[in-house]
Amino acid sequence: MTRSFDLEDPEAIGVGTVGPAGQRQFYLRASGGGETIVLNCEKFHIQGLVTRMRQLLEAQGEELPSDVDVKPPPPAQPGESAWTVGDLGLGYHEGKGRFVIVAREASESEEEADPSTLATARFWVTGDQVRHFSRQADAVLQGGRPTCQYCGLPVDPNGHPCPAANGSRPIL
């Protein structure tokens, strides 16, 4: 069984990537209390988390993150990953007055999807940390491949077969 985490007051929390654009591995990294936790995740996890952060900030009457240019962190070795994220969400705890990022471990197979056997991680963060995370994650997300102005799909360094330009797309 893998280890679960509950970080009450993280000193730092952010997202990073390893690898070239189009082949990047995303990770969520939090540190506090002398411990650093690294969880592998997918781009869609981070995109969904940023969207949810903005929704909850607005619902709490908090200031939304400004679209200030924040440089993504330089590529770095994230450290040893504890496990891979299957689900990633965000909530707000009224009593604590904090936001909580909740990650649940991905199951190895659909048959073994018993939630009680999967590890979880909870990161209790402030509104300021949520705003900073949101801006930093946006910068990381924008650091990937550019999108095609016609179809919105990512463009590789060699270009891409644009369905808007030629009406077809290769079947993978």
Order of alpha helices (4+ residues) and beta strands (2+ residues): beta-beta-beta-beta-alpha-beta-beta-beta-alpha-alpha
